[in-house]
């Protein structure tokens, strides 16, 4: 199976004519399938016949309100939020709060595929991809397999999201063999991944999550230069696999070191797919500068909980109605269905998934930029979750706007000990009066300005570090977050991330 054997994108189009009908059909099937669960009985799923009744009988909830059910599921209980037991749990990234365990059913995995496969099926025609390899950012294991007290796995291999039907395709076109993802030594995984990537002369697609994932690999090619050159020149036997010497790849690597142009490594590269919005936006821009004219396609909004939007043919990120049921709440707490959104307005997302999240408020904030056909185009604006040390209620959307003119790494770190904030920058990106500029921007929030005036919040601190992104990523890896899932937040609630360096803050 190769690129030309992928399904026709038209095959994924709904047989229904309207978005509301599609959404209602999905919802009714989900409720019927799970009506005999504990949650389904508690909320009378069997008596719900349309969207209006669903909204009346089932409340909007947070993770905390679902936690008693999820705790039972971790202990092995069945038929709690969905029929049967979870096949696995996934951890949220925990970039803005404590990590949560999200349960997965076989149906919720299918819904992920229903959201992702139309995007994949569009790639060959959209970017003229007929042959060649792709790199799917499958994260390293980096830690021993974990299980809940009930024996249910925590974490799924990325390949589990692909499904049996396409597993052969992904393995065939993958530039990096899937066995590499099972390497638990991070340095060995990084070196082996680089070996296969540099050896891939016909790499045409790089699909990652955070743009920093690729930036980190490119940085590692410099840090591991001697090791990488030695493997390419002499070969290596690792984990019962032979990495043969590759003199042509060695020459291309030398050209890359001389030019610092990654396109010399992959002359046939046609597409990079990654997150591009909110806190990922500056790192997306860095990739664009690094890779010149190579198209970089925004990934859309894919969270641990659900696929919400994916890029369509014009790279416009569109709602995926086949993956879940979606509601949207505005700043007046008015709730809208997907076909009722208005262009130019922002909303928070309320999810219903076949993984047991019913009217779940996930704190993602989106901007409706219009419609393509009957599908709303959604741009991720950031997390709605607020930092509230003294009543200031800062959220990621506002902070991202305050820091948007700062190039490179920028992060606002909430400090709990002496309430206040610390602006963390990379040493190379500091400019005169940057602290005063950011303090002024933050004071556009009247609650922040008032708390500063009363002395409830300490003056903004400034911390400049060499490679703060690397420090953040390493701390996340130590906590068990998969590399591909790490997103650098613009507003961070965890001061322990840079605890070893905070005494340097001025």
PANU-388668 format. One record per residue (C-alpha): x, y, z; residue in one letter. Coordinates in steps of 0.25 Angstrom, whole numbers, plus 2048, in hexadecimal, padded with zeros to 3 digits. Layout:
BEGIN
XYZA ...
END
This chain:
BEGIN
800800800X 80580E7FCX 80081C7FCX 7F881A7F0X 7F180F7F7X 7EB818801X 7DC819801X 7D58247F9X 7D3830802X 7C58307FCX 7C2823803X 7C382A811X 7B883480DX 7AB833815X 79F82D80EX 796838816X 794845810X 79584E81DX 79F850828X 79484F833X 78E84282DX 79C83C82DX 79F84183BX 79183C841X 79382E83AX 7A182D840X 79B83184EX 78F82784EX 79881B84AX 7A281F855X 797820860X 79081385BX 79D80B85CX 7A081086AX 792811870X 794805879X 7A080B880X 7A081188EX 7A181F888X 79781C87DX 78D817888X 78F823891X 78C82D885X 78182487EX 788823871X 77D81986DX 77382486DX 77B82E865X 77682F857X 77C83C852X 787847854X 77D85085CX 77A845866X 788841868X 78C84F86CX 78084F876X 78484287CX 79384287CX 79B84D883X 7A785487EX 7B284E887X 7C184F88AX 7CB84488CX 7C984589BX 7BB841899X 7BE835891X 7CA83189AX 7C28278A3X 7BE81F897X 7CC820891X 7D281B89FX 7C980F89EX 7CD80C890X 7DC80D894X 7D980289EX 7D37F9893X 7C47FC894X 7BC7FA887X 7B0802882X 7B380F889X 7B481A87EX 7B3811872X 7B0802870X 7BB7F9874X 7C87FC87AX 7D2806875X 7DD80086BX 7E680B871X 7E8818877X 7F0824871X 7F682F87AX 7F383D876X 800845874X 7FE84D881X 80485A87BX 7FB863882X 7F685A88DX 7F784C894X 7F784188AX 7EA83A889X 7E782B885X 7DD82B879X 7D781D876X 7D7817868X 7CC80D863X 7CE806855X 7C380F850X 7CB81C854X 7D781784DX 7CE814840X 7C9823842X 7D8828842X 7DA820835X 7CD82682FX 7D3834832X 7E183182DX 7DF829821X 7D8833818X 7E483C81AX 7EE831816X 7E682D80AX 7E783C805X 7F683C806X 7FA8357F9X 7F283E7F0X 7F384B7F8X 80384A7F8X 8068417ECX 80A8357F5X 80A8287EDX 8178217F2X 8218237FDX 82282280CX 81C829818X 82082C826X 81582A830X 81983083DX 818823846X 81D827853X 82781E85BX 823815866X 82D81D870X 82781587CX 822808880X 81480487CX 80A809887X 7FC80388BX 7F1808894X 7EE8008A1X 7E47F8898X 7EE7F488EX 7EA7FD883X 7F680387BX 7F981287CX 7FD81686EX 7FB811860X 806810856X 80381A84BX 80180F841X 7F580A849X 7EE817843X 7F0812835X 7E8806835X 7EA7F882FX 7E67FC821X 7F080781FX 7FB801828X 8027FB81CX 802808814X 80880F820X 813805822X 816805813X 818814811X 81E81781FX 82C81C81EX 82F81782CX 82B809830X 82180883AX 82A7FF843X 83280C846X 82681284EX 828806858X 83680B85CX 83580F86BX 84381686BX 840824866X 84E827860X 84E81A859X 84081D853X 84582A84FX 851825848X 84A81A841X 83F82383CX 84982D836X 85082282FX 84481D828X 83F82B825X 84D82F81FX 84D822817X 840825811X 84382B804X 83482B7FFX 82D83180CX 821839807X 81983A814X 81C83E822X 81083D82BX 812841839X 80A848845X 81285384BX 81B85A841X 82685A84DX 82684B84BX 82D84D83DX 835858842X 83A85084DX 83F845844X 84684F83BX 84D854847X 85184684BX 85784483EX 86184E842X 86384A850X 86583B84CX 86D83F83FX 879836843X 87082A846X 86782C83AX 87382D830X 879820836X 86C818834X 86B81D826X 87981A823X 87B80D82AX 86D80782DX 86880383BX 8617F6840X 8567FB84AX 84B7F4851X 84C7E8848X 84C7F083CX 8577F4832X 85980282EX 862801822X 86C80C81EX 866816814X 87181E80DX 867826804X 85F82A811X 86C82E817X 86F83780CX 86183E80DX 86384081CX 870847819X 86985080FX 85F85381AX 869856824X 87086081AX 863867816X 85A865822X 84F863818X 84785681CX 84185680EX 84F850809X 84C844811X 83E84280BX 83E8477FDX 8308417FAX 829846806X 81B84B802X 81484D80FX 81685081EX 80984E827X 809854835X 80285C83FX 80286B83BX 7F9873844X 7F9879852X 80587685AX 80B86E84EX 80B879845X 81987F847X 81F871845X 81786F839X 81C87C833X 82A877837X 82886B82FX 823873823X 83087B823X 83986E825X 832867819X 83187280FX 82686F805X 82286180AX 81386280DX 81086181CX 80185D81EX 7FA86182BX 7F6854832X 7E9859838X 7E3856846X 7E684884AX 7E6846859X 7E883A862X 7D983A864X 7D483B855X 7D783F847X 7D084C845X 7D5852838X 7DF84E82DX 7E4855820X 7DC854814X 7E1856805X 7E4864807X 7EB862814X 7DF86881BX 7DC861828X 7CE85B828X 7C5855833X 7C5845832X 7B6842834X 7B9833833X 7C283383FX 7B883884AX 7AD84184EX 7B1850850X 7AB85C857X 7B1869859X 7AF873864X 7B2882863X 7B688C86DX 7A788F871X 7A5880874X 79C87E868X 79E870861X 79E86E852X 79E862849X 7A986183EX 7A0866833X 79C87283CX 7AA87883DX 7AD886838X 7B988A831X 7C2893839X 7BD88E846X 7C5886851X 7BF87B859X 7C3870862X 7C186185EX 7B8858865X 7BB849861X 7B383C860X 7BB83085DX 7B982185CX 7C4821866X 7BB825871X 7BC834871X 7AE839871X 7AC84886FX 7BA84A874X 7C0858875X 7CE856871X 7D3865872X 7D7866863X 7D487385DX 7D287484EX 7CF87F844X 7C587D839X 7CB88282DX 7BF87F824X 7BA87281DX 7BF869812X 7B286380CX 7AA860819X 7B785E822X 7BC86982BX 7CA86D82AX 7D086D838X 7DD87383DX 7E286F84AX 7E587C853X 7EA87585FX 7E586F86DX 7DA877874X 7DF872882X 7E387E88AX 7EE881894X 7E88888A0X 7F288A8ABX 7EC8978B0X 7DF8998A7X 7E689D89AX 7E1891892X 7EB891887X 7E988687CX 7F1881871X 7EA889866X 7EC89686DX 7FB893870X 7FE88E863X 7F989B85DX 8028A3867X 80E89B863X 80C89A854X 8168A4850X 82189D857X 82989384EX 82E886852X 82B87F860X 822887869X 81A882875X 813888880X 81588088DX 80B881899X 8128828A6X 80B87D8B2X 81487F8BEX 81488E8BCX 8098908B3X 80D8968A6X 812893898X 820890892X 822893883X 82C88887EX 83388B871X 83F885869X 84C88D86CX 84D89185DX 83F89785CX 8408A1868X 83E8B0864X 83F8BC86CX 8338BF875X 82C8B2871X 8278B087FX 8218BE880X 81A8BC872X 8148AE877X 8108B4884X 8098BF87CX 8028B5873X 7FD8AC87FX 7F78B9886X 7ED8B987AX 7E68AF883X 7E08B888DX 7E08AD898X 7EF8AB896X 7F18BA897X 7E98BB8A3X 7F08B08AAX 7FE8B68A7X 7F98C48ACX 7F58BD8B9X 8028B68BAX 7FA8A88BAX 8038A48AEX 8128A68AEX 8198AE8A3X 81B8A6896X 82889E897X 83189B88BX 83988F889X 84288D87DX 84787F87BX 84F877870X 84686D869X 83A86E872X 832866869X 83C85B86BX 83B85C87AX 82B85C879X 82B850870X 835848878X 82D84A885X 82084687EX 827839879X 82C836887X 81D83788BX 81982D881X 813835876X 816830868X 81F839860X 81583A855X 80B83F85EX 81384A865X 80E858861X 815865867X 80A86D86DX 80B87C86DX 80487C87BX 80A872885X 80486E892X 80F866897X 81B86E89DX 8238618A0X 826860891X 83186A893X 8338698A2X 8428678A1X 84387589AX 83987E8A0X 8438848AAX 84988A89EX 83D89289BX 83E8A189CX 
END
